[in-house]
Amino acid sequence: MKLTRLVYFSFATRPMGLAATYALAVAASRNNLAADLTGKLYFDGEMFIQILEGDLRAVNRTFQCISKDTRHRDPCILSLTEQPTRLFSDWSMAYSRPGSAAASVLRRYGVESLDPLKLSAWEVVSIMSELPTLEFPALQTA
């Protein structure tokens, strides 16, 4: 199997608090586990940024479902590439959000926010790989 990594962003259609975002991440984790996908989700209250890793067909099916999800609007693919390894192999869906720990990572990259409209896909992936993951045990694969 060739490993595919998809990086995309979309905008929230309505406000979502931490409980709703957690429920979304748990559902994504469950679906990703069934599809042998791994990845990370970042949500800042307005924008979702997600990395999905796995078989191309599974990644494509999942992105098609996300594109139809009424919680998202204007999904935009930043990159779709083959990769030698997974970045998030321990997480069917890791989850990060803004906060002081995330701000310190962003400062190291010389940016104030994780804005995919201003950053390259490589920068988005690099930053997301360093962002602290909220510890929701239901989201881990191992």
C-alpha positions in Angstrom: 0.0 0.0 0.0 1.3 3.4 -0.9 0.8 5.9 1.9 -1.1 9.1 1.0 -1.1 12.3 3.1 -3.9 14.8 2.5 -3.8 18.2 4.1 -6.9 20.4 3.8 -8.7 23.2 5.6 -12.4 24.2 5.7 -14.5 26.7 7.6 -17.0 25.9 10.3 -20.6 26.7 9.4 -21.5 27.3 13.0 -19.9 27.8 16.4 -18.6 24.7 18.1 -17.5 24.5 21.7 -15.0 22.0 23.1 -17.7 19.3 23.8 -18.9 19.4 20.2 -15.4 19.5 18.8 -14.5 16.6 21.0 -17.5 14.6 19.8 -16.4 15.4 16.2 -12.9 14.2 16.9 -14.1 11.0 18.6 -16.4 10.2 15.6 -13.5 10.9 13.2 -11.2 8.7 15.3 -13.7 5.8 15.1 -14.2 6.2 11.4 -10.5 6.6 10.7 -9.7 3.5 12.8 -12.2 1.5 10.7 -10.6 2.8 7.4 -6.9 2.4 8.7 -6.4 6.1 8.6 -4.4 8.3 10.9 -4.1 12.0 11.2 -4.5 15.2 13.2 -7.3 17.8 13.4 -6.8 21.4 14.5 -9.8 23.7 15.1 -9.5 27.3 16.1 -13.2 28.0 16.4 -13.6 29.1 12.8 -11.4 26.9 10.7 -10.6 23.2 10.6 -7.2 22.1 9.4 -6.8 18.4 9.1 -4.1 15.9 8.0 -5.2 12.4 6.9 -2.8 9.5 6.2 -3.5 6.2 4.7 -4.5 4.4 1.5 -5.4 6.8 -1.3 -8.9 5.4 -1.7 -9.7 5.6 2.0 -8.3 9.1 2.2 -10.4 10.1 -0.8 -13.6 8.5 0.6 -13.1 10.2 3.9 -12.5 13.6 2.3 -15.6 13.2 0.2 -17.6 12.6 3.4 -16.0 15.6 5.1 -16.8 17.8 2.0 -20.5 16.9 2.4 -20.6 17.4 6.2 -22.8 20.4 7.0 -20.4 21.5 9.7 -17.8 22.3 7.0 -17.9 24.8 4.2 -15.5 25.6 1.4 -13.1 22.7 1.9 -9.7 23.3 0.2 -7.0 20.8 -0.4 -3.5 22.2 0.4 -1.6 19.0 -0.6 -2.1 15.4 -1.6 1.2 13.5 -1.6 2.7 10.1 -1.3 4.8 9.7 1.9 7.2 7.0 3.2 5.8 7.0 6.7 2.9 8.3 8.9 3.4 11.3 11.1 0.6 10.3 13.4 0.8 6.5 13.6 -0.3 6.5 17.2 -3.4 8.5 16.5 -6.5 7.6 14.5 -7.3 11.3 15.0 -5.1 13.5 17.1 -6.6 16.8 18.1 -5.1 20.2 18.8 -6.4 23.7 19.4 -5.1 27.1 20.1 -3.6 27.8 23.5 -0.4 28.9 25.2 1.4 25.7 24.3 0.3 26.0 20.6 1.3 29.7 20.7 4.9 28.8 21.6 5.1 26.4 18.7 3.8 29.1 16.3 6.3 31.6 17.7 9.2 29.2 16.8 7.9 29.4 13.2 7.6 33.1 13.3 3.8 33.2 12.9 0.9 34.3 15.1 -1.6 31.8 13.9 -1.9 28.5 11.9 -3.3 30.2 8.8 -3.2 27.9 5.7 -4.0 30.9 3.5 -0.6 32.4 4.5 1.5 29.2 5.0 2.7 26.5 2.6 1.4 23.0 3.0 4.9 22.0 4.3 4.7 24.7 7.0 1.2 23.6 8.0 2.3 19.9 8.3 5.5 20.9 10.2 3.6 23.1 12.7 0.8 20.6 13.2 3.3 17.8 13.8 4.7 19.8 16.7 1.4 21.1 18.2 0.5 19.5 21.5 -2.2 16.9 21.3 -5.1 17.0 23.7 -5.2 13.8 25.6 -8.5 12.2 24.8 -7.8 8.5 25.2 -10.6 7.5 22.8 -8.6 9.1 20.0 -5.5 7.0 20.2 -4.9 3.9 18.1 -2.2 2.3 20.3 
